[in-house]
Amino acid sequence: MAADEHEGLLDGEERKVKVDLTRDEEAGGSYPPGTFRKVIGAMVGLGLAIGLTYAVPAPQVAAEAAKESAVASALTTCMESAPGLAGLSCLHLVRPWTLETDPDTGEFKYVPFWNLIGRELLGMGQAAEVADAEAKEAVAVAREEAEKAEVEEFKEVEVRATPVQEDEKVPPLAPHEDDAQPVEVPLERPEALDRFYAALTRTHLGLPGAITRAMHYGDSAIGNDGITGAIRSKLQARFGDAGHGFHLLGQPNASYRHQGVRFDEKSPWQHCFIIFDCKKDGYYGVGGTTFESAGGAEIRLSTAQKGPMGRKVARYEVWYAGLPKGGKLRLRLDDQEPVELDTAAEQLEDRWHVIETDDGEHTLSVRAAGGGKVRAYGVAMERTVPGVVYDEMSQIGALTRRMLNFDAEHLQRQISRRDPDLLVLMFGGNDMNTQGTMEKYKAEYSAVIQLFRKADPLLPCLVMAPLDHGERDGSGKIVTRPIVTKLVQAQREVAQTEGCAFFDTYEAMGGSGSMGRWVRSSPALGAGDLSHLTHHGHKVVGAMLYRSLMQGYVDYRKRVAGTPVKALAEN
């Protein structure tokens, strides 16, 4: 056998060895005298030693050190502060079980000291403490967000009545309580978002018609409008609610559900989702799904009845297609007389229809009324007041490259119509199961960004890294899948190449092994599949991105303070 080869379990011939643990003269005899007495004595001695660790009260200095330091360093600190026989008081640090109160749950927990000191002996203590601290911080954020959600109310933003003067300057940014919160991970290249921040400044100043729009595309990580809904609510609470934004004409899957809007699919439409490459013409609409019906399909979109966002709408915009032998599309606002659109056209083309109404609570019905096949995409719900619109454009189950199924010119027209100030991309979760090199993946991601920015090559873009994805190792411990860090680094390089800002979601969660800690947290932030987040987890990641965005906004406002307000429109 070669030197570098190893004999496996199934290699080589079977070898049998007989082991005789007794000598012939002792066969069938009893154990030597005193054996059990020695064992019992050792057990009693061990029990007394353990009892002594509990009998000795802990000195105050030692107790404080144990709270703030690792076990090994705490023991050293205690012995130094209590020399001689007084050092016996430090025995509490080696109690087999320590009864502690979890600061997050308030429940008591038993912690074997060897689990703690063993990490120190293996050199993992400090890293473990940092990771645990990050997980607790995330839990604290989740609880804070949950408490806010219970008391948040719909707020109106004051609209400026006077026009901007020629010599008017951008005022310094007033302090805001959100800006005092810690930022887990700063944006990389936040200056790439200056045009977005300029739009946000116009909105913040209350200029008439100053609506800041963001479009957030991604895979199932943003499904159920979790992360996107959290960001939307925070931005709208601070800068104003300019409407819910874009909503598909139906549900391409069960995970497509939006917050801040009421959706009722009275009769479902047939749909074609971009990830299946089911439309060879590449016309999927801005939301990535096309809906068709020869008659009878109907959906209703209404303003929200509760919560801090989506309570009013003043403008419905229906996105549909003109096509040969197209049928009728019937639109009905509240109880008003319906409007019928003839979708017939000489060739496939993009169309839009706007319904304006008073700013308030409304319901729009969209129905295929027969006369031929109707093809439509969705509805945008907005207001006319200054504020933020944050579109959730989830592509559940999509590989990054699936976005290349769009017809380039069609997507260009669709995005131009939406007129966004920010493009956010969060893909990668499904790319972890594919084969291929990182160079190929980077080329695909760059192609996607270039496709989405074809209509506006300078459109501010933000690449949001994927969530940590876990798997169980041989011992059952949840560890980060090796592909995660490779994808994160690949996306970081793509963002830099394409001139986009970058948010490291993976590091914001806590880096290596963070999904395991999020799954075990209370409340749970990570889902049981070790790849997705819970409702609380969505809130945390949304809050993390919001704080990073606002850190960039604060820096931008410092740079433009004192410059002409009118110059903001030129950014």
Secondary structure as the mmCIF struct_conf table of DSSP 4:
data_model
#
loop_
_struct_conf.conf_type_id
_struct_conf.id
_struct_conf.beg_label_comp_id
_struct_conf.beg_label_asym_id
_struct_conf.beg_label_seq_id
_struct_conf.end_label_comp_id
_struct_conf.end_label_asym_id
_struct_conf.end_label_seq_id
TURN_TY1_P TURN_TY1_P1 ALA A 3 ASP A 4
TURN_TY1_P TURN_TY1_P2 LEU A 9 LEU A 10
BEND BEND1 ASP A 11 GLY A 12
BEND BEND2 THR A 22 THR A 22
HELX_RH_3T_P HELX_RH_3T_P1 ASP A 24 GLU A 26
TURN_TY1_P TURN_TY1_P3 ALA A 27 GLY A 28
HELX_LH_PP_P HELX_LH_PP_P1 SER A 30 PRO A 32
TURN_TY1_P TURN_TY1_P4 PRO A 33 GLY A 34
HELX_RH_AL_P HELX_RH_AL_P1 THR A 35 ALA A 55
BEND BEND3 VAL A 56 VAL A 56
HELX_LH_PP_P HELX_LH_PP_P2 PRO A 57 PRO A 59
HELX_RH_AL_P HELX_RH_AL_P2 GLN A 60 GLU A 68
BEND BEND4 SER A 69 SER A 69
HELX_RH_AL_P HELX_RH_AL_P3 VAL A 71 SER A 81
BEND BEND5 ALA A 82 ALA A 82
HELX_RH_3T_P HELX_RH_3T_P2 GLY A 84 VAL A 94
BEND BEND6 PRO A 96 PRO A 96
STRN STRN1 TRP A 97 THR A 101
TURN_TY1_P TURN_TY1_P5 PRO A 103 THR A 105
STRN STRN2 PHE A 108 PRO A 112
HELX_RH_AL_P HELX_RH_AL_P4 PHE A 113 LEU A 121
TURN_TY1_P TURN_TY1_P6 LEU A 122 GLY A 123
HELX_RH_AL_P HELX_RH_AL_P5 GLY A 125 VAL A 151
HELX_LH_PP_P HELX_LH_PP_P3 GLU A 156 ARG A 160
BEND BEND7 THR A 162 THR A 162
HELX_LH_PP_P HELX_LH_PP_P4 PRO A 163 GLN A 165
TURN_TY1_P TURN_TY1_P7 GLU A 166 ASP A 167
STRN STRN3 LYS A 169 LYS A 169
HELX_LH_PP_P HELX_LH_PP_P5 VAL A 170 PRO A 175
HELX_RH_3T_P HELX_RH_3T_P3 GLU A 177 ALA A 180
BEND BEND8 GLN A 181 GLN A 181
BEND BEND9 GLU A 184 VAL A 185
HELX_LH_PP_P HELX_LH_PP_P6 PRO A 186 LEU A 187
STRN STRN4 GLU A 188 GLU A 188
BEND BEND10 ARG A 189 ARG A 189
HELX_RH_3T_P HELX_RH_3T_P4 PRO A 190 LEU A 193
HELX_RH_AL_P HELX_RH_AL_P6 ASP A 194 HIS A 204
TURN_TY1_P TURN_TY1_P8 LEU A 205 GLY A 206
TURN_TY1_P TURN_TY1_P9 PRO A 208 GLY A 209
STRN STRN5 ILE A 211 GLY A 218
BEND BEND11 ASP A 219 ASP A 219
HELX_RH_3T_P HELX_RH_3T_P5 SER A 220 ASP A 225
HELX_RH_AL_P HELX_RH_AL_P7 GLY A 226 PHE A 239
STRN STRN6 ASP A 241 ASP A 241
STRN STRN7 GLY A 245 LEU A 248
BEND BEND12 LEU A 249 GLY A 250
BEND BEND13 PRO A 252 ASN A 253
TURN_TY1_P TURN_TY1_P10 ALA A 254 SER A 255
BEND BEND14 GLN A 259 GLY A 260
STRN STRN8 VAL A 261 SER A 267
HELX_LH_PP_P HELX_LH_PP_P7 PRO A 268 TRP A 269
STRN STRN9 GLN A 270 PHE A 273
HELX_RH_3T_P HELX_RH_3T_P6 ILE A 274 PHE A 276
TURN_TY1_P TURN_TY1_P11 ASP A 277 ASP A 277
TURN_TY1_P TURN_TY1_P12 LYS A 280 ASP A 281
TURN_TY1_P TURN_TY1_P13 GLY A 285 GLY A 288
STRN STRN10 THR A 289 SER A 293
BEND BEND15 ALA A 294 GLY A 295
STRN STRN11 GLU A 298 THR A 303
BEND BEND16 GLN A 305 MET A 309
STRN STRN12 VAL A 313 GLY A 322
STRN STRN13 LEU A 323 LEU A 323
TURN_TY1_P TURN_TY1_P14 PRO A 324 LYS A 325
STRN STRN14 GLY A 326 GLY A 326
STRN STRN15 LYS A 328 LEU A 333
TURN_TY1_P TURN_TY1_P15 ASP A 334 ASP A 335
BEND BEND17 GLN A 336 GLN A 336
HELX_LH_PP_P HELX_LH_PP_P8 GLU A 337 PRO A 338
STRN STRN16 VAL A 339 ASP A 342
STRN STRN17 ALA A 344 ALA A 344
BEND BEND18 GLU A 346 GLN A 347
STRN STRN18 GLU A 349 GLY A 360
STRN STRN19 THR A 363 ALA A 368
BEND BEND19 GLY A 370 GLY A 372
STRN STRN20 LYS A 373 LYS A 373
STRN STRN21 VAL A 374 GLU A 382
BEND BEND20 THR A 384 PRO A 386
STRN STRN22 GLY A 387 SER A 394
TURN_TY1_P TURN_TY1_P16 ILE A 396 GLY A 397
HELX_RH_3T_P HELX_RH_3T_P7 THR A 400 ASN A 405
BEND BEND21 PHE A 406 PHE A 406
HELX_RH_AL_P HELX_RH_AL_P8 ALA A 408 ARG A 418
BEND BEND22 ASP A 421 ASP A 421
STRN STRN23 LEU A 422 MET A 426
TURN_TY1_P TURN_TY1_P17 GLY A 429 ASN A 430
HELX_RH_3T_P HELX_RH_3T_P8 ASP A 431 ASN A 433
BEND BEND23 THR A 434 THR A 434
BEND BEND24 GLY A 436 GLY A 436
HELX_RH_AL_P HELX_RH_AL_P9 MET A 438 PHE A 452
TURN_TY1_P TURN_TY1_P18 ARG A 453 ARG A 453
BEND BEND25 LYS A 454 ALA A 455
TURN_TY1_P TURN_TY1_P19 PRO A 457 LEU A 458
STRN STRN24 CYS A 461 MET A 464
HELX_LH_PP_P HELX_LH_PP_P9 ALA A 465 ASP A 468
STRN STRN25 GLY A 470 ARG A 472
TURN_TY1_P TURN_TY1_P20 GLY A 474 SER A 475
BEND BEND26 GLY A 476 GLY A 476
STRN STRN26 ILE A 478 THR A 480
HELX_RH_AL_P HELX_RH_AL_P10 PRO A 482 GLU A 498
TURN_TY1_P TURN_TY1_P21 GLY A 499 GLY A 499
STRN STRN27 ALA A 501 PHE A 503
HELX_RH_AL_P HELX_RH_AL_P11 THR A 505 MET A 509
TURN_TY1_P TURN_TY1_P22 GLY A 510 GLY A 510
BEND BEND27 GLY A 511 GLY A 511
TURN_TY1_P TURN_TY1_P23 SER A 512 GLY A 513
HELX_RH_AL_P HELX_RH_AL_P12 SER A 514 ARG A 520
BEND BEND28 SER A 521 PRO A 523
STRN STRN28 GLY A 526 GLY A 526
TURN_TY1_P TURN_TY1_P24 GLY A 528 ASP A 529
BEND BEND29 LEU A 530 HIS A 532
STRN STRN29 LEU A 533 LEU A 533
HELX_RH_AL_P HELX_RH_AL_P13 HIS A 535 VAL A 560
TURN_TY1_P TURN_TY1_P25 ALA A 561 GLY A 562
BEND BEND30 THR A 563 THR A 563
STRN STRN30 PRO A 564 PRO A 564
HELX_RH_3T_P HELX_RH_3T_P9 VAL A 565 GLU A 570
#
